[in-house]
Amino acid sequence: MSPSKKSKAPAVAPLSDHEVQQTYSRFQGDLQNLASKIGELEQEAEEHVLVLSTLNDALAEEPDRKCFRLIGGVLVERTVKDIVPALQTNRDGIRKVITSLTEQYKAKEGEFEKFKEDYKIRPAGKI
């Protein structure tokens, strides 16, 4: 064989049609799960932003004002000045996790595209 013909041979281990279908479905499921989790966390981060905007007004006017926070199913009484830093830390942590999950999503999406390219998989409508 000439070197040009060797480079055209698939560099992936051959899978049966059933294995390809299972792998394709697994990739789709993984991507869907990651997207769902990212969506949930984005919503939670937005809720933190909303609560923080409300509490920042109270912090400026009355930092010793009582407020309540639900921690692990238990309602805890604290002051606004105690709660605001904790909420900011939580919001920042959630944003970091969102960034991490987004990177994982992009990497998994790249693997999926490579898999589809390697096995010449196209949506039914495209030729």
Backbone atoms as SQL, in Angstrom:
CREATE TABLE atoms (id INTEGER PRIMARY KEY, chain TEXT, resi INTEGER, resn TEXT, atom TEXT, x REAL, y REAL, z REAL);
INSERT INTO atoms VALUES
  (1, 'A', 1, 'MET', 'N', 0.827, -1.192, 0.000),
  (2, 'A', 1, 'MET', 'CA', 0.000, 0.000, 0.000),
  (3, 'A', 1, 'MET', 'C', 0.862, 1.242, 0.000),
  (4, 'A', 2, 'SER', 'N', 0.378, 2.255, -0.640),
  (5, 'A', 2, 'SER', 'CA', 1.113, 3.522, -0.645),
  (6, 'A', 2, 'SER', 'C', 0.755, 4.311, 0.607),
  (7, 'A', 3, 'PRO', 'N', 1.621, 5.261, 1.012),
  (8, 'A', 3, 'PRO', 'CA', 1.364, 6.033, 2.225),
  (9, 'A', 3, 'PRO', 'C', 0.045, 6.802, 2.176),
  (10, 'A', 4, 'SER', 'N', -0.376, 7.248, 0.994),
  (11, 'A', 4, 'SER', 'CA', -1.617, 8.015, 0.920),
  (12, 'A', 4, 'SER', 'C', -2.833, 7.141, 1.217),
  (13, 'A', 5, 'LYS', 'N', -2.779, 5.869, 0.828),
  (14, 'A', 5, 'LYS', 'CA', -3.899, 4.977, 1.105),
  (15, 'A', 5, 'LYS', 'C', -3.979, 4.626, 2.587),
  (16, 'A', 6, 'LYS', 'N', -2.838, 4.541, 3.260),
  (17, 'A', 6, 'LYS', 'CA', -2.850, 4.225, 4.682),
  (18, 'A', 6, 'LYS', 'C', -3.504, 5.347, 5.494),
  (19, 'A', 7, 'SER', 'N', -3.303, 6.597, 5.102),
  (20, 'A', 7, 'SER', 'CA', -3.853, 7.713, 5.859),
  (21, 'A', 7, 'SER', 'C', -5.369, 7.802, 5.720),
  (22, 'A', 8, 'LYS', 'N', -5.929, 7.190, 4.668),
  (23, 'A', 8, 'LYS', 'CA', -7.376, 7.250, 4.478),
  (24, 'A', 8, 'LYS', 'C', -8.108, 6.163, 5.256),
  (25, 'A', 9, 'ALA', 'N', -7.387, 5.176, 5.727),
  (26, 'A', 9, 'ALA', 'CA', -8.009, 4.100, 6.503),
  (27, 'A', 9, 'ALA', 'C', -8.468, 4.661, 7.844),
  (28, 'A', 10, 'PRO', 'N', -9.619, 4.199, 8.324),
  (29, 'A', 10, 'PRO', 'CA', -10.100, 4.715, 9.610),
  (30, 'A', 10, 'PRO', 'C', -9.134, 4.374, 10.736),
  (31, 'A', 11, 'ALA', 'N', -8.882, 5.370, 11.591),
  (32, 'A', 11, 'ALA', 'CA', -7.950, 5.194, 12.703),
  (33, 'A', 11, 'ALA', 'C', -8.671, 4.774, 13.973),
  (34, 'A', 12, 'VAL', 'N', -9.931, 4.387, 13.840),
  (35, 'A', 12, 'VAL', 'CA', -10.712, 3.991, 15.004),
  (36, 'A', 12, 'VAL', 'C', -10.968, 2.498, 14.966),
  (37, 'A', 13, 'ALA', 'N', -11.163, 1.944, 16.140),
  (38, 'A', 13, 'ALA', 'CA', -11.470, 0.519, 16.218),
  (39, 'A', 13, 'ALA', 'C', -12.865, 0.306, 15.635),
  (40, 'A', 14, 'PRO', 'N', -13.014, -0.689, 14.764),
  (41, 'A', 14, 'PRO', 'CA', -14.334, -0.914, 14.165),
  (42, 'A', 14, 'PRO', 'C', -15.336, -1.371, 15.228),
  (43, 'A', 15, 'LEU', 'N', -16.493, -0.768, 15.183),
  (44, 'A', 15, 'LEU', 'CA', -17.575, -1.132, 16.097),
  (45, 'A', 15, 'LEU', 'C', -18.714, -1.708, 15.277),
  (46, 'A', 16, 'SER', 'N', -19.483, -2.574, 15.901),
  (47, 'A', 16, 'SER', 'CA', -20.651, -3.102, 15.211),
  (48, 'A', 16, 'SER', 'C', -21.698, -1.989, 15.115),
  (49, 'A', 17, 'ASP', 'N', -22.680, -2.195, 14.262),
  (50, 'A', 17, 'ASP', 'CA', -23.738, -1.198, 14.108),
  (51, 'A', 17, 'ASP', 'C', -24.441, -0.937, 15.436),
  (52, 'A', 18, 'HIS', 'N', -24.640, -1.982, 16.201),
  (53, 'A', 18, 'HIS', 'CA', -25.305, -1.845, 17.504),
  (54, 'A', 18, 'HIS', 'C', -24.455, -1.013, 18.470),
  (55, 'A', 19, 'GLU', 'N', -23.155, -1.268, 18.475),
  (56, 'A', 19, 'GLU', 'CA', -22.247, -0.523, 19.352),
  (57, 'A', 19, 'GLU', 'C', -22.181, 0.953, 18.950),
  (58, 'A', 20, 'VAL', 'N', -22.184, 1.206, 17.651),
  (59, 'A', 20, 'VAL', 'CA', -22.181, 2.595, 17.165),
  (60, 'A', 20, 'VAL', 'C', -23.453, 3.292, 17.623),
  (61, 'A', 21, 'GLN', 'N', -24.575, 2.607, 17.486),
  (62, 'A', 21, 'GLN', 'CA', -25.855, 3.180, 17.897),
  (63, 'A', 21, 'GLN', 'C', -25.875, 3.453, 19.405),
  (64, 'A', 22, 'GLN', 'N', -25.363, 2.525, 20.202),
  (65, 'A', 22, 'GLN', 'CA', -25.311, 2.719, 21.652),
  (66, 'A', 22, 'GLN', 'C', -24.406, 3.889, 22.026),
  (67, 'A', 23, 'THR', 'N', -23.251, 3.976, 21.380),
  (68, 'A', 23, 'THR', 'CA', -22.312, 5.061, 21.657),
  (69, 'A', 23, 'THR', 'C', -22.921, 6.403, 21.268),
  (70, 'A', 24, 'TYR', 'N', -23.599, 6.438, 20.133),
  (71, 'A', 24, 'TYR', 'CA', -24.269, 7.658, 19.672),
  (72, 'A', 24, 'TYR', 'C', -25.321, 8.097, 20.701),
  (73, 'A', 25, 'SER', 'N', -26.112, 7.155, 21.154),
  (74, 'A', 25, 'SER', 'CA', -27.149, 7.459, 22.145),
  (75, 'A', 25, 'SER', 'C', -26.538, 7.918, 23.464),
  (76, 'A', 26, 'ARG', 'N', -25.429, 7.301, 23.851),
  (77, 'A', 26, 'ARG', 'CA', -24.753, 7.681, 25.092),
  (78, 'A', 26, 'ARG', 'C', -24.241, 9.117, 25.002),
  (79, 'A', 27, 'PHE', 'N', -23.634, 9.453, 23.858),
  (80, 'A', 27, 'PHE', 'CA', -23.157, 10.823, 23.661),
  (81, 'A', 27, 'PHE', 'C', -24.318, 11.812, 23.749),
  (82, 'A', 28, 'GLN', 'N', -25.422, 11.489, 23.088),
  (83, 'A', 28, 'GLN', 'CA', -26.584, 12.384, 23.131),
  (84, 'A', 28, 'GLN', 'C', -27.095, 12.548, 24.553),
  (85, 'A', 29, 'GLY', 'N', -27.182, 11.455, 25.281),
  (86, 'A', 29, 'GLY', 'CA', -27.653, 11.506, 26.664),
  (87, 'A', 29, 'GLY', 'C', -26.726, 12.318, 27.552),
  (88, 'A', 30, 'ASP', 'N', -25.415, 12.100, 27.400),
  (89, 'A', 30, 'ASP', 'CA', -24.437, 12.851, 28.195),
  (90, 'A', 30, 'ASP', 'C', -24.544, 14.345, 27.928),
  (91, 'A', 31, 'LEU', 'N', -24.652, 14.709, 26.652),
  (92, 'A', 31, 'LEU', 'CA', -24.768, 16.124, 26.298),
  (93, 'A', 31, 'LEU', 'C', -26.057, 16.727, 26.846),
  (94, 'A', 32, 'GLN', 'N', -27.129, 15.969, 26.774),
  (95, 'A', 32, 'GLN', 'CA', -28.410, 16.458, 27.284),
  (96, 'A', 32, 'GLN', 'C', -28.355, 16.634, 28.805),
  (97, 'A', 33, 'ASN', 'N', -27.737, 15.689, 29.500),
  (98, 'A', 33, 'ASN', 'CA', -27.606, 15.796, 30.961),
  (99, 'A', 33, 'ASN', 'C', -26.766, 17.004, 31.360),
  (100, 'A', 34, 'LEU', 'N', -25.659, 17.216, 30.657),
  (101, 'A', 34, 'LEU', 'CA', -24.811, 18.372, 30.952),
  (102, 'A', 34, 'LEU', 'C', -25.561, 19.674, 30.695),
  (103, 'A', 35, 'ALA', 'N', -26.281, 19.746, 29.584),
  (104, 'A', 35, 'ALA', 'CA', -27.035, 20.958, 29.266),
  (105, 'A', 35, 'ALA', 'C', -28.112, 21.217, 30.311),
  (106, 'A', 36, 'SER', 'N', -28.757, 20.170, 30.764),
  (107, 'A', 36, 'SER', 'CA', -29.792, 20.300, 31.787),
  (108, 'A', 36, 'SER', 'C', -29.210, 20.823, 33.095),
  (109, 'A', 37, 'LYS', 'N', -28.088, 20.265, 33.500),
  (110, 'A', 37, 'LYS', 'CA', -27.438, 20.688, 34.742),
  (111, 'A', 37, 'LYS', 'C', -26.967, 22.136, 34.646),
  (112, 'A', 38, 'ILE', 'N', -26.423, 22.516, 33.498),
  (113, 'A', 38, 'ILE', 'CA', -25.999, 23.898, 33.289),
  (114, 'A', 38, 'ILE', 'C', -27.195, 24.832, 33.415),
  (115, 'A', 39, 'GLY', 'N', -28.308, 24.444, 32.821),
  (116, 'A', 39, 'GLY', 'CA', -29.530, 25.257, 32.902),
  (117, 'A', 39, 'GLY', 'C', -30.015, 25.425, 34.331),
  (118, 'A', 40, 'GLU', 'N', -30.014, 24.338, 35.086),
  (119, 'A', 40, 'GLU', 'CA', -30.434, 24.397, 36.493),
  (120, 'A', 40, 'GLU', 'C', -29.545, 25.350, 37.288),
  (121, 'A', 41, 'LEU', 'N', -28.243, 25.211, 37.091),
  (122, 'A', 41, 'LEU', 'CA', -27.302, 26.050, 37.843),
  (123, 'A', 41, 'LEU', 'C', -27.391, 27.517, 37.430),
  (124, 'A', 42, 'GLU', 'N', -27.633, 27.772, 36.146),
  (125, 'A', 42, 'GLU', 'CA', -27.805, 29.155, 35.706),
  (126, 'A', 42, 'GLU', 'C', -29.030, 29.776, 36.361),
  (127, 'A', 43, 'GLN', 'N', -30.096, 28.997, 36.464),
  (128, 'A', 43, 'GLN', 'CA', -31.308, 29.486, 37.126),
  (129, 'A', 43, 'GLN', 'C', -31.027, 29.765, 38.602),
  (130, 'A', 44, 'GLU', 'N', -30.310, 28.881, 39.245),
  (131, 'A', 44, 'GLU', 'CA', -29.974, 29.069, 40.657),
  (132, 'A', 44, 'GLU', 'C', -29.093, 30.304, 40.851),
  (133, 'A', 45, 'ALA', 'N', -28.147, 30.516, 39.948),
  (134, 'A', 45, 'ALA', 'CA', -27.285, 31.702, 40.031),
  (135, 'A', 45, 'ALA', 'C', -28.115, 32.974, 39.864),
  (136, 'A', 46, 'GLU', 'N', -29.086, 32.942, 38.964),
  (137, 'A', 46, 'GLU', 'CA', -29.961, 34.107, 38.776),
  (138, 'A', 46, 'GLU', 'C', -30.790, 34.374, 40.030),
  (139, 'A', 47, 'GLU', 'N', -31.233, 33.315, 40.704),
  (140, 'A', 47, 'GLU', 'CA', -31.971, 33.491, 41.955),
  (141, 'A', 47, 'GLU', 'C', -31.077, 34.132, 43.013),
  (142, 'A', 48, 'HIS', 'N', -29.815, 33.714, 43.064),
  (143, 'A', 48, 'HIS', 'CA', -28.872, 34.326, 44.009),
  (144, 'A', 48, 'HIS', 'C', -28.696, 35.814, 43.709),
  (145, 'A', 49, 'VAL', 'N', -28.589, 36.151, 42.422),
  (146, 'A', 49, 'VAL', 'CA', -28.427, 37.557, 42.032),
  (147, 'A', 49, 'VAL', 'C', -29.641, 38.367, 42.464),
  (148, 'A', 50, 'LEU', 'N', -30.830, 37.812, 42.264),
  (149, 'A', 50, 'LEU', 'CA', -32.060, 38.505, 42.645),
  (150, 'A', 50, 'LEU', 'C', -32.116, 38.736, 44.157),
  (151, 'A', 51, 'VAL', 'N', -31.807, 37.715, 44.931),
  (152, 'A', 51, 'VAL', 'CA', -31.826, 37.834, 46.396),
  (153, 'A', 51, 'VAL', 'C', -30.752, 38.822, 46.850),
  (154, 'A', 52, 'LEU', 'N', -29.573, 38.747, 46.246),
  (155, 'A', 52, 'LEU', 'CA', -28.497, 39.662, 46.627),
  (156, 'A', 52, 'LEU', 'C', -28.844, 41.112, 46.318),
  (157, 'A', 53, 'SER', 'N', -29.521, 41.349, 45.209),
  (158, 'A', 53, 'SER', 'CA', -29.893, 42.732, 44.894),
  (159, 'A', 53, 'SER', 'C', -30.873, 43.271, 45.931),
  (160, 'A', 54, 'THR', 'N', -31.760, 42.426, 46.405),
  (161, 'A', 54, 'THR', 'CA', -32.702, 42.835, 47.442),
  (162, 'A', 54, 'THR', 'C', -31.984, 43.051, 48.776),
  (163, 'A', 55, 'LEU', 'N', -31.112, 42.116, 49.120),
  (164, 'A', 55, 'LEU', 'CA', -30.416, 42.214, 50.407),
  (165, 'A', 55, 'LEU', 'C', -29.373, 43.328, 50.444),
  (166, 'A', 56, 'ASN', 'N', -28.801, 43.670, 49.290),
  (167, 'A', 56, 'ASN', 'CA', -27.827, 44.767, 49.270),
  (168, 'A', 56, 'ASN', 'C', -28.484, 46.091, 49.659),
  (169, 'A', 57, 'ASP', 'N', -29.744, 46.284, 49.260),
  (170, 'A', 57, 'ASP', 'CA', -30.485, 47.479, 49.683),
  (171, 'A', 57, 'ASP', 'C', -30.660, 47.471, 51.200),
  (172, 'A', 58, 'ALA', 'N', -31.045, 46.325, 51.744),
  (173, 'A', 58, 'ALA', 'CA', -31.229, 46.207, 53.197),
  (174, 'A', 58, 'ALA', 'C', -29.894, 46.357, 53.923),
  (175, 'A', 59, 'LEU', 'N', -28.817, 45.846, 53.336),
  (176, 'A', 59, 'LEU', 'CA', -27.498, 45.943, 53.948),
  (177, 'A', 59, 'LEU', 'C', -27.061, 47.402, 54.066),
  (178, 'A', 60, 'ALA', 'N', -27.364, 48.197, 53.058),
  (179, 'A', 60, 'ALA', 'CA', -26.992, 49.611, 53.075),
  (180, 'A', 60, 'ALA', 'C', -27.790, 50.385, 54.122),
  (181, 'A', 61, 'GLU', 'N', -29.055, 50.044, 54.269),
  (182, 'A', 61, 'GLU', 'CA', -29.932, 50.788, 55.173),
  (183, 'A', 61, 'GLU', 'C', -29.906, 50.256, 56.603),
  (184, 'A', 62, 'GLU', 'N', -29.941, 48.940, 56.724),
  (185, 'A', 62, 'GLU', 'CA', -30.119, 48.332, 58.049),
  (186, 'A', 62, 'GLU', 'C', -29.371, 46.988, 58.109),
  (187, 'A', 63, 'PRO', 'N', -28.048, 47.014, 58.340),
  (188, 'A', 63, 'PRO', 'CA', -27.265, 45.771, 58.284),
  (189, 'A', 63, 'PRO', 'C', -27.603, 44.763, 59.391),
  (190, 'A', 64, 'ASP', 'N', -28.182, 45.202, 60.491),
  (191, 'A', 64, 'ASP', 'CA', -28.523, 44.273, 61.575),
  (192, 'A', 64, 'ASP', 'C', -29.943, 43.729, 61.460),
  (193, 'A', 65, 'ARG', 'N', -30.580, 43.990, 60.347),
  (194, 'A', 65, 'ARG', 'CA', -31.946, 43.521, 60.119),
  (195, 'A', 65, 'ARG', 'C', -31.964, 41.989, 60.060),
  (196, 'A', 66, 'LYS', 'N', -33.016, 41.403, 60.651),
  (197, 'A', 66, 'LYS', 'CA', -33.161, 39.946, 60.629),
  (198, 'A', 66, 'LYS', 'C', -33.500, 39.476, 59.220),
  (199, 'A', 67, 'CYS', 'N', -32.941, 38.341, 58.876),
  (200, 'A', 67, 'CYS', 'CA', -33.383, 37.661, 57.662),
  (201, 'A', 67, 'CYS', 'C', -33.268, 36.157, 57.912),
  (202, 'A', 68, 'PHE', 'N', -33.938, 35.414, 57.089),
  (203, 'A', 68, 'PHE', 'CA', -33.980, 33.970, 57.273),
  (204, 'A', 68, 'PHE', 'C', -33.408, 33.294, 56.034),
  (205, 'A', 69, 'ARG', 'N', -32.723, 32.190, 56.292),
  (206, 'A', 69, 'ARG', 'CA', -32.097, 31.437, 55.208),
  (207, 'A', 69, 'ARG', 'C', -32.393, 29.963, 55.411),
  (208, 'A', 70, 'LEU', 'N', -32.741, 29.308, 54.322),
  (209, 'A', 70, 'LEU', 'CA', -33.022, 27.878, 54.365),
  (210, 'A', 70, 'LEU', 'C', -31.720, 27.130, 54.106),
  (211, 'A', 71, 'ILE', 'N', -31.260, 26.386, 55.105),
  (212, 'A', 71, 'ILE', 'CA', -30.014, 25.624, 54.985),
  (213, 'A', 71, 'ILE', 'C', -30.333, 24.157, 55.266),
  (214, 'A', 72, 'GLY', 'N', -30.240, 23.355, 54.226),
  (215, 'A', 72, 'GLY', 'CA', -30.498, 21.925, 54.375),
  (216, 'A', 72, 'GLY', 'C', -31.873, 21.615, 54.939),
  (217, 'A', 73, 'GLY', 'N', -32.877, 22.384, 54.537),
  (218, 'A', 73, 'GLY', 'CA', -34.241, 22.148, 55.002),
  (219, 'A', 73, 'GLY', 'C', -34.555, 22.779, 56.343),
  (220, 'A', 74, 'VAL', 'N', -33.609, 23.498, 56.939),
  (221, 'A', 74, 'VAL', 'CA', -33.826, 24.143, 58.231),
  (222, 'A', 74, 'VAL', 'C', -33.782, 25.653, 58.023),
  (223, 'A', 75, 'LEU', 'N', -34.796, 26.339, 58.505),
  (224, 'A', 75, 'LEU', 'CA', -34.848, 27.789, 58.399),
  (225, 'A', 75, 'LEU', 'C', -34.035, 28.395, 59.532),
  (226, 'A', 76, 'VAL', 'N', -33.012, 29.178, 59.182),
  (227, 'A', 76, 'VAL', 'CA', -32.082, 29.733, 60.159),
  (228, 'A', 76, 'VAL', 'C', -32.209, 31.251, 60.169),
  (229, 'A', 77, 'GLU', 'N', -32.245, 31.829, 61.375),
  (230, 'A', 77, 'GLU', 'CA', -32.318, 33.290, 61.493),
  (231, 'A', 77, 'GLU', 'C', -30.903, 33.844, 61.595),
  (232, 'A', 78, 'ARG', 'N', -30.618, 34.832, 60.770),
  (233, 'A', 78, 'ARG', 'CA', -29.334, 35.522, 60.762),
  (234, 'A', 78, 'ARG', 'C', -29.600, 37.011, 60.527),
  (235, 'A', 79, 'THR', 'N', -28.513, 37.772, 60.421),
  (236, 'A', 79, 'THR', 'CA', -28.658, 39.175, 60.051),
  (237, 'A', 79, 'THR', 'C', -28.237, 39.328, 58.597),
  (238, 'A', 80, 'VAL', 'N', -28.663, 40.410, 57.992),
  (239, 'A', 80, 'VAL', 'CA', -28.344, 40.659, 56.594),
  (240, 'A', 80, 'VAL', 'C', -26.834, 40.697, 56.383),
  (241, 'A', 81, 'LYS', 'N', -26.116, 41.322, 57.315),
  (242, 'A', 81, 'LYS', 'CA', -24.663, 41.435, 57.140),
  (243, 'A', 81, 'LYS', 'C', -23.963, 40.073, 57.207),
  (244, 'A', 82, 'ASP', 'N', -24.585, 39.094, 57.841),
  (245, 'A', 82, 'ASP', 'CA', -24.010, 37.740, 57.892),
  (246, 'A', 82, 'ASP', 'C', -24.333, 36.935, 56.629),
  (247, 'A', 83, 'ILE', 'N', -25.498, 37.164, 56.083),
  (248, 'A', 83, 'ILE', 'CA', -25.984, 36.352, 54.963),
  (249, 'A', 83, 'ILE', 'C', -25.396, 36.785, 53.627),
  (250, 'A', 84, 'VAL', 'N', -25.251, 38.093, 53.420),
  (251, 'A', 84, 'VAL', 'CA', -24.802, 38.597, 52.116),
  (252, 'A', 84, 'VAL', 'C', -23.453, 37.996, 51.684),
  (253, 'A', 85, 'PRO', 'N', -22.427, 37.978, 52.528),
  (254, 'A', 85, 'PRO', 'CA', -21.160, 37.370, 52.072),
  (255, 'A', 85, 'PRO', 'C', -21.290, 35.883, 51.733),
  (256, 'A', 86, 'ALA', 'N', -22.096, 35.169, 52.497),
  (257, 'A', 86, 'ALA', 'CA', -22.282, 33.737, 52.220),
  (258, 'A', 86, 'ALA', 'C', -22.977, 33.535, 50.872),
  (259, 'A', 87, 'LEU', 'N', -23.973, 34.365, 50.588),
  (260, 'A', 87, 'LEU', 'CA', -24.672, 34.255, 49.309),
  (261, 'A', 87, 'LEU', 'C', -23.754, 34.615, 48.142),
  (262, 'A', 88, 'GLN', 'N', -22.915, 35.617, 48.338),
  (263, 'A', 88, 'GLN', 'CA', -21.966, 35.993, 47.286),
  (264, 'A', 88, 'GLN', 'C', -20.987, 34.853, 47.007),
  (265, 'A', 89, 'THR', 'N', -20.524, 34.221, 48.060),
  (266, 'A', 89, 'THR', 'CA', -19.619, 33.077, 47.905),
  (267, 'A', 89, 'THR', 'C', -20.311, 31.939, 47.164),
  (268, 'A', 90, 'ASN', 'N', -21.560, 31.659, 47.548),
  (269, 'A', 90, 'ASN', 'CA', -22.323, 30.599, 46.870),
  (270, 'A', 90, 'ASN', 'C', -22.525, 30.926, 45.398),
  (271, 'A', 91, 'ARG', 'N', -22.891, 32.174, 45.098),
  (272, 'A', 91, 'ARG', 'CA', -23.114, 32.588, 43.716),
  (273, 'A', 91, 'ARG', 'C', -21.831, 32.420, 42.901),
  (274, 'A', 92, 'ASP', 'N', -20.711, 32.847, 43.466),
  (275, 'A', 92, 'ASP', 'CA', -19.434, 32.723, 42.758),
  (276, 'A', 92, 'ASP', 'C', -19.068, 31.258, 42.529),
  (277, 'A', 93, 'GLY', 'N', -19.331, 30.415, 43.529),
  (278, 'A', 93, 'GLY', 'CA', -19.080, 28.977, 43.385),
  (279, 'A', 93, 'GLY', 'C', -19.936, 28.359, 42.296),
  (280, 'A', 94, 'ILE', 'N', -21.196, 28.769, 42.242),
  (281, 'A', 94, 'ILE', 'CA', -22.099, 28.258, 41.207),
  (282, 'A', 94, 'ILE', 'C', -21.603, 28.673, 39.828),
  (283, 'A', 95, 'ARG', 'N', -21.141, 29.912, 39.712),
  (284, 'A', 95, 'ARG', 'CA', -20.629, 30.388, 38.419),
  (285, 'A', 95, 'ARG', 'C', -19.400, 29.589, 37.985),
  (286, 'A', 96, 'LYS', 'N', -18.537, 29.246, 38.945),
  (287, 'A', 96, 'LYS', 'CA', -17.351, 28.445, 38.615),
  (288, 'A', 96, 'LYS', 'C', -17.758, 27.058, 38.120),
  (289, 'A', 97, 'VAL', 'N', -18.746, 26.472, 38.777),
  (290, 'A', 97, 'VAL', 'CA', -19.220, 25.155, 38.368),
  (291, 'A', 97, 'VAL', 'C', -19.841, 25.230, 36.970),
  (292, 'A', 98, 'ILE', 'N', -20.588, 26.303, 36.702),
  (293, 'A', 98, 'ILE', 'CA', -21.188, 26.483, 35.374),
  (294, 'A', 98, 'ILE', 'C', -20.089, 26.557, 34.317),
  (295, 'A', 99, 'THR', 'N', -19.040, 27.308, 34.614),
  (296, 'A', 99, 'THR', 'CA', -17.918, 27.425, 33.674),
  (297, 'A', 99, 'THR', 'C', -17.284, 26.062, 33.429),
  (298, 'A', 100, 'SER', 'N', -17.073, 25.310, 34.491),
  (299, 'A', 100, 'SER', 'CA', -16.476, 23.979, 34.377),
  (300, 'A', 100, 'SER', 'C', -17.366, 23.046, 33.548),
  (301, 'A', 101, 'LEU', 'N', -18.673, 23.063, 33.829),
  (302, 'A', 101, 'LEU', 'CA', -19.593, 22.199, 33.094),
  (303, 'A', 101, 'LEU', 'C', -19.685, 22.610, 31.621),
  (304, 'A', 102, 'THR', 'N', -19.600, 23.901, 31.358),
  (305, 'A', 102, 'THR', 'CA', -19.633, 24.376, 29.977),
  (306, 'A', 102, 'THR', 'C', -18.411, 23.876, 29.219),
  (307, 'A', 103, 'GLU', 'N', -17.250, 23.899, 29.876),
  (308, 'A', 103, 'GLU', 'CA', -16.030, 23.364, 29.245),
  (309, 'A', 103, 'GLU', 'C', -16.175, 21.868, 28.984),
  (310, 'A', 104, 'GLN', 'N', -16.745, 21.148, 29.965),
  (311, 'A', 104, 'GLN', 'CA', -16.972, 19.710, 29.779),
  (312, 'A', 104, 'GLN', 'C', -17.921, 19.463, 28.608),
  (313, 'A', 105, 'TYR', 'N', -18.958, 20.302, 28.509),
  (314, 'A', 105, 'TYR', 'CA', -19.936, 20.161, 27.431),
  (315, 'A', 105, 'TYR', 'C', -19.258, 20.341, 26.076),
  (316, 'A', 106, 'LYS', 'N', -18.437, 21.392, 25.964),
  (317, 'A', 106, 'LYS', 'CA', -17.756, 21.660, 24.700),
  (318, 'A', 106, 'LYS', 'C', -16.803, 20.515, 24.335),
  (319, 'A', 107, 'ALA', 'N', -16.096, 19.982, 25.329),
  (320, 'A', 107, 'ALA', 'CA', -15.183, 18.862, 25.075),
  (321, 'A', 107, 'ALA', 'C', -15.960, 17.628, 24.627),
  (322, 'A', 108, 'LYS', 'N', -17.053, 17.342, 25.317),
  (323, 'A', 108, 'LYS', 'CA', -17.876, 16.179, 24.964),
  (324, 'A', 108, 'LYS', 'C', -18.494, 16.361, 23.579),
  (325, 'A', 109, 'GLU', 'N', -18.882, 17.594, 23.269),
  (326, 'A', 109, 'GLU', 'CA', -19.450, 17.886, 21.960),
  (327, 'A', 109, 'GLU', 'C', -18.402, 17.658, 20.859),
  (328, 'A', 110, 'GLY', 'N', -17.158, 18.050, 21.150),
  (329, 'A', 110, 'GLY', 'CA', -16.075, 17.805, 20.203),
  (330, 'A', 110, 'GLY', 'C', -15.838, 16.317, 19.983),
  (331, 'A', 111, 'GLU', 'N', -15.852, 15.547, 21.069),
  (332, 'A', 111, 'GLU', 'CA', -15.701, 14.087, 20.957),
  (333, 'A', 111, 'GLU', 'C', -16.834, 13.497, 20.122),
  (334, 'A', 112, 'PHE', 'N', -18.048, 14.001, 20.347),
  (335, 'A', 112, 'PHE', 'CA', -19.226, 13.514, 19.628),
  (336, 'A', 112, 'PHE', 'C', -19.099, 13.811, 18.134),
  (337, 'A', 113, 'GLU', 'N', -18.678, 15.030, 17.819),
  (338, 'A', 113, 'GLU', 'CA', -18.495, 15.397, 16.407),
  (339, 'A', 113, 'GLU', 'C', -17.425, 14.522, 15.753),
  (340, 'A', 114, 'LYS', 'N', -16.333, 14.257, 16.467),
  (341, 'A', 114, 'LYS', 'CA', -15.274, 13.392, 15.932),
  (342, 'A', 114, 'LYS', 'C', -15.804, 11.978, 15.723),
  (343, 'A', 115, 'PHE', 'N', -16.595, 11.497, 16.681),
  (344, 'A', 115, 'PHE', 'CA', -17.188, 10.166, 16.562),
  (345, 'A', 115, 'PHE', 'C', -18.086, 10.111, 15.325),
  (346, 'A', 116, 'LYS', 'N', -18.925, 11.133, 15.139),
  (347, 'A', 116, 'LYS', 'CA', -19.820, 11.150, 13.976),
  (348, 'A', 116, 'LYS', 'C', -19.026, 11.211, 12.680),
  (349, 'A', 117, 'GLU', 'N', -17.941, 11.967, 12.693),
  (350, 'A', 117, 'GLU', 'CA', -17.094, 12.070, 11.502),
  (351, 'A', 117, 'GLU', 'C', -16.395, 10.738, 11.221),
  (352, 'A', 118, 'ASP', 'N', -15.859, 10.105, 12.258),
  (353, 'A', 118, 'ASP', 'CA', -15.149, 8.833, 12.097),
  (354, 'A', 118, 'ASP', 'C', -16.048, 7.740, 11.538),
  (355, 'A', 119, 'TYR', 'N', -17.296, 7.722, 11.970),
  (356, 'A', 119, 'TYR', 'CA', -18.216, 6.672, 11.535),
  (357, 'A', 119, 'TYR', 'C', -19.192, 7.157, 10.460),
  (358, 'A', 120, 'LYS', 'N', -18.912, 8.354, 9.928),
  (359, 'A', 120, 'LYS', 'CA', -19.699, 8.915, 8.820),
  (360, 'A', 120, 'LYS', 'C', -21.194, 8.943, 9.156),
  (361, 'A', 121, 'ILE', 'N', -21.495, 9.475, 10.310),
  (362, 'A', 121, 'ILE', 'CA', -22.885, 9.581, 10.761),
  (363, 'A', 121, 'ILE', 'C', -23.388, 10.971, 10.422),
  (364, 'A', 122, 'ARG', 'N', -24.542, 11.024, 9.740),
  (365, 'A', 122, 'ARG', 'CA', -25.176, 12.292, 9.389),
  (366, 'A', 122, 'ARG', 'C', -26.647, 12.214, 9.774),
  (367, 'A', 123, 'PRO', 'N', -27.251, 13.364, 10.068),
  (368, 'A', 123, 'PRO', 'CA', -28.701, 13.354, 10.294),
  (369, 'A', 123, 'PRO', 'C', -29.411, 12.853, 9.045),
  (370, 'A', 124, 'ALA', 'N', -30.574, 12.259, 9.220),
  (371, 'A', 124, 'ALA', 'CA', -31.285, 11.612, 8.130),
  (372, 'A', 124, 'ALA', 'C', -31.596, 12.571, 6.971),
  (373, 'A', 125, 'GLY', 'N', -31.831, 13.831, 7.225),
  (374, 'A', 125, 'GLY', 'CA', -32.194, 14.784, 6.194),
  (375, 'A', 125, 'GLY', 'C', -31.009, 15.272, 5.375),
  (376, 'A', 126, 'LYS', 'N', -29.790, 15.120, 5.877),
  (377, 'A', 126, 'LYS', 'CA', -28.606, 15.630, 5.166),
  (378, 'A', 126, 'LYS', 'C', -27.929, 14.520, 4.367),
  (379, 'A', 127, 'ILE', 'N', -27.453, 14.900, 3.206),
  (380, 'A', 127, 'ILE', 'CA', -26.750, 13.916, 2.371),
  (381, 'A', 127, 'ILE', 'C', -25.367, 14.396, 2.058);
